[in-house]
């Protein structure tokens, strides 16, 4: 199978995307697939450039403004003409945030007829927009914490949301720009920090209970995992620093709670019109009731990422997981009646 691994990107999650791609490329080549790596900023990578890019450590996020114009140009002028992409049996998307996860690249690949991993343009855009996704998931019967969009006076947050709150970009991942705010005096500064990553900022009630994640593969929910950060917040540092948090798979919870989390995850996945695979995050409230946090349409695929850990508990090794994700992409295209 010819696979084009699209990675890099122009967001602050560029290094994380390369880290995922390194694992995926190795797994697919182990299975004797022909793999070409394409950076959505610079284009196809030769052997030397690939080795350099995929060896990048996951450190502080890159400055997206430096890369943005180059990605725009590549996507608008070159992606559709790139032979490694046009001739691929499947495009494997190792991208996080921005155009790679928000539906733009998905729409281009649909236009040129190349199957790709993960959700389509609509589902990708809906899940990326945390405000819209919460509205749709709530309408489907999945509980969500109270929230509002900035700009918003602290007095309105007090009256409609409550304290403490999480302030975060509405269309960003990896917890970039996210802050935990305990009182009115720190709200404006947190909103300004989040605005550095997005034009829309979400202010959401912080829930004090345990945090869980549920991977979806095809139409099945994987075993539930629990995330135990060193502090109250599962932020960028906790996510990508080795030992930064505890991740327990399977989560040590009663069977009834696990089944409820899996059911709600599938409901959210379907409500957002997602396909292939995803990861749905939840947190418990003060009374141990379940609340939806967000949906990840292209969850990380590094060696320590949450989705591969869940798949491993289900008996699916990393290389098998990558194979299944590719096959789901090809099946989705065949199911749509597209040759």
C-alpha positions in Angstrom: 0.0 0.0 0.0 1.3 3.5 -0.9 0.8 5.8 2.1 1.4 9.6 2.2 1.9 10.6 5.8 0.9 14.3 6.1 2.4 15.9 9.1 4.1 19.1 10.5 1.7 21.9 9.9 1.8 25.6 10.9 0.3 25.4 14.4 1.9 25.4 17.8 1.5 21.6 17.8 3.9 21.1 14.9 6.5 19.2 17.0 3.8 16.9 18.4 2.6 16.1 14.8 6.2 15.1 13.9 6.4 13.0 17.0 3.2 11.1 16.0 4.4 10.8 12.4 7.7 9.2 13.5 5.8 6.4 15.2 3.3 5.9 12.4 6.0 5.9 9.6 8.1 3.3 11.4 5.0 1.1 12.0 3.8 1.2 8.4 7.3 0.5 7.0 7.6 -2.4 9.4 4.5 -3.8 7.6 6.3 -3.3 4.2 4.1 -0.3 3.0 5.6 2.3 0.8 5.6 5.5 2.9 6.3 9.1 1.8 6.4 11.9 4.4 4.9 15.2 3.4 5.2 18.3 5.5 2.2 20.6 4.9 4.5 23.6 5.2 7.5 22.5 3.1 6.2 19.6 1.0 7.6 16.1 0.5 10.6 15.3 2.5 13.6 13.5 1.2 15.4 10.9 3.3 17.7 13.5 5.0 14.9 16.0 5.7 12.6 13.3 7.0 15.2 12.0 9.4 15.7 15.5 10.7 12.0 16.3 11.0 11.0 13.0 12.6 13.7 13.1 15.2 12.5 16.4 16.6 11.9 16.2 20.4 8.5 17.3 21.6 9.5 20.6 23.2 8.0 24.1 23.3 5.5 24.7 20.5 6.8 26.5 17.4 5.7 30.0 16.5 2.8 29.4 14.1 3.1 32.9 12.5 6.4 32.0 10.9 5.0 29.0 9.1 1.5 30.1 8.3 2.1 31.8 4.9 4.2 28.9 3.7 1.5 26.4 4.6 -1.2 28.5 2.9 0.8 28.5 -0.3 1.6 24.8 -0.3 -2.0 23.8 0.4 -3.5 26.2 -2.2 -0.9 25.7 -5.0 1.0 22.4 -4.5 -0.8 19.7 -2.4 -3.2 18.7 -5.1 -0.3 18.4 -7.6 2.1 16.5 -5.3 2.5 13.0 -6.9 3.2 11.3 -3.5 -0.3 12.5 -2.4 -2.2 12.1 -5.6 -1.0 8.5 -6.2 -1.4 7.4 -2.6 -3.8 4.6 -1.6 -4.4 6.5 1.6 -3.2 9.7 3.2 -2.4 9.2 6.9 -2.9 12.5 8.7 -0.5 13.1 11.6 -1.6 16.7 12.1 -2.9 18.6 15.1 -5.0 21.8 15.1 -5.3 24.4 12.4 -6.0 23.4 8.7 -4.8 19.9 9.3 -7.4 19.0 11.9 -10.0 21.6 11.2 -11.3 20.3 7.8 -9.3 22.3 5.2 -6.9 19.5 4.2 -9.7 17.0 4.4 -11.7 19.1 1.8 -8.7 19.2 -0.5 -8.2 15.5 -0.3 -11.9 14.9 -1.0 -11.6 17.1 -4.1 -8.7 15.2 -5.5 -10.1 11.8 -4.6 -7.5 10.5 -2.1 -8.8 8.5 0.9 -7.5 9.9 4.2 -7.6 8.9 7.9 -10.0 10.3 10.3 -13.1 12.4 9.9 -14.4 14.4 6.9 -14.3 18.2 6.5 -17.6 18.8 8.4 -16.9 16.5 11.4 -13.4 17.9 11.6 -14.6 21.5 11.7 -17.4 20.8 14.2 -15.1 19.0 16.7 -12.4 21.6 16.4 -14.8 24.4 17.3 -15.4 23.7 21.0 -18.3 26.0 21.3 -20.2 24.4 18.4 -19.2 20.9 19.5 -20.6 21.4 23.0 -23.9 22.6 21.5 -24.3 19.6 19.3 -23.2 17.1 21.9 -25.5 18.6 24.5 -28.4 18.4 22.0 -27.6 14.7 21.6 -28.1 14.1 25.4 -24.4 14.2 26.5 -24.0 16.5 29.6 -21.6 19.5 29.2 -20.3 21.9 31.8 -21.6 25.5 31.6 -19.6 27.8 29.4 -19.6 31.1 27.5 -17.4 32.8 24.8 -15.2 35.8 25.5 -15.4 38.7 25.6 -17.4 38.4 28.7 -17.4 40.4 31.9 -16.3 38.6 35.1 -19.7 39.4 36.6 -21.4 37.4 33.8 -19.1 34.5 34.4 -20.0 34.6 38.1 -23.7 34.6 37.3 -23.8 32.1 34.5 -20.8 29.8 34.8 -19.3 30.0 38.3 -15.7 29.7 39.5 -13.1 28.4 39.0 -13.1 28.3 35.2 -10.9 27.0 32.5 -10.0 29.6 29.8 -8.9 28.1 26.5 -8.8 28.7 22.8 -12.0 27.5 21.2 -10.2 25.9 18.1 -6.9 24.6 19.4 -5.5 21.4 20.8 -2.8 20.1 23.2 -4.1 22.5 25.8 -2.1 25.4 24.3 -3.1 28.7 25.7 -5.2 27.1 28.5 -5.4 28.6 32.0 -7.1 27.7 35.2 -8.6 30.8 36.7 -9.9 30.9 40.3 -11.2 34.4 40.6 -12.4 37.4 38.7 -9.2 39.4 38.9 -7.2 36.9 36.7 -9.9 36.4 34.0 -8.8 39.2 31.5 -5.2 38.1 31.6 -6.1 34.5 30.9 -8.4 35.5 28.0 -5.5 37.6 26.5 -3.2 34.6 26.7 -5.7 32.3 25.0 -6.3 34.9 22.3 -2.6 34.4 21.2 -3.7 31.0 19.9 -7.2 31.7 18.5 -9.7 34.4 17.7 -12.3 32.7 19.9 -11.9 31.9 23.6 -14.0 29.6 25.7 -14.6 30.2 29.4 -15.8 27.0 31.0 -16.6 25.8 34.5 -13.7 23.8 35.9 -14.8 20.4 37.2 -13.0 19.1 40.2 -13.5 15.3 39.6 -11.5 12.6 37.8 -10.7 12.9 34.1 -11.3 10.1 31.7 -10.7 9.5 28.0 -12.4 7.0 25.6 -11.0 6.1 22.2 -13.3 5.2 19.3 -12.1 2.9 16.6 -14.5 2.3 13.8 -17.9 1.9 15.6 -16.5 0.5 18.8 -15.4 2.2 22.0 -12.0 1.2 23.4 -11.3 0.6 27.1 -11.6 3.7 29.3 -8.5 5.4 30.5 -8.0 7.8 33.4 -5.7 10.8 33.3 -4.1 11.9 36.6 -2.2 15.1 36.2 0.4 16.2 38.8 -1.7 19.3 39.5 -5.3 20.2 38.8 -4.7 20.8 35.1 -3.8 18.5 32.3 -1.8 21.1 30.3 0.7 21.0 27.5 3.6 20.3 29.9 1.8 17.5 31.7 0.8 16.0 28.3 4.2 15.9 26.7 6.7 15.7 29.5 7.7 12.1 30.3 6.3 11.3 33.7 4.3 14.6 33.6 1.1 12.7 34.6 -0.2 9.3 35.3 -2.3 7.6 32.6 -4.2 4.5 33.8 -5.4 1.9 31.2 -7.8 0.5 31.8 -9.2 3.0 34.3 -9.9 1.6 37.7 -13.7 2.2 37.8 -16.8 0.2 38.3 -18.1 -1.5 35.1 -21.3 0.5 35.1 -19.3 3.8 35.0 -17.0 2.5 32.2 -20.0 1.4 30.1 -21.6 4.8 30.6 -18.5 6.6 29.5 -18.2 4.4 26.4 -21.8 5.0 25.6 -21.5 8.7 25.9 -18.3 8.7 23.9 -20.0 6.9 21.0 -23.0 9.3 21.2 -20.6 12.3 21.0 -18.7 10.8 18.1 -21.8 10.3 16.1 -23.4 13.6 17.0 -20.3 15.4 15.6 -20.4 13.2 12.4 -17.0 11.8 13.1 -15.6 8.7 11.4 -12.7 6.3 11.5 -11.3 7.0 14.9 -11.4 9.7 17.6 -10.8 10.3 21.3 -13.5 11.8 23.6 -12.6 13.4 26.9 -14.7 13.6 30.0 -14.5 14.9 33.5 -16.6 14.2 36.6 -18.3 16.9 38.5 -18.6 17.4 42.3 -21.3 14.7 42.5 -19.4 12.3 40.2 -21.7 13.1 37.3 -20.1 12.8 33.8 -19.5 15.9 31.6 -18.1 16.0 28.0 -15.0 18.1 27.6 -14.0 17.8 23.9 -13.6 15.5 21.0 -10.2 14.9 19.3 -10.5 13.9 15.6 -6.8 13.3 15.1 -5.6 12.2 18.5 -1.9 11.8 19.1 -0.1 8.7 18.0 3.2 9.0 19.8 4.6 6.1 21.8 2.9 7.4 25.0 -0.3 8.8 23.5 -3.7 7.9 25.0 -5.4 6.3 22.0 -2.6 3.7 21.4 -2.6 2.9 25.1 -6.3 2.2 25.0 -5.9 0.1 21.9 -3.1 -1.9 23.6 -5.5 -2.8 26.4 -7.9 -4.1 23.8 -5.2 -6.3 22.4 -4.4 -4.1 19.4 -0.7 -3.4 18.9 0.5 -0.1 17.5 1.3 -1.4 14.0 -2.1 -3.1 13.9 -3.8 0.1 15.0 -2.2 2.0 12.2 -3.3 -0.7 9.7 -6.9 -0.5 11.0 -6.9 3.3 10.7 -5.8 3.0 7.1 -8.4 0.4 6.3 -11.1 2.4 7.9 -10.1 5.3 5.6 -10.3 3.2 2.5 -13.6 1.6 3.6 -15.1 5.0 4.2 -14.3 6.1 0.7 -15.6 2.8 -0.8 -18.8 3.1 1.3 -19.4 6.6 -0.2 -19.4 5.0 -3.6 -16.3 6.8 -4.8 -13.9 4.8 -6.9 
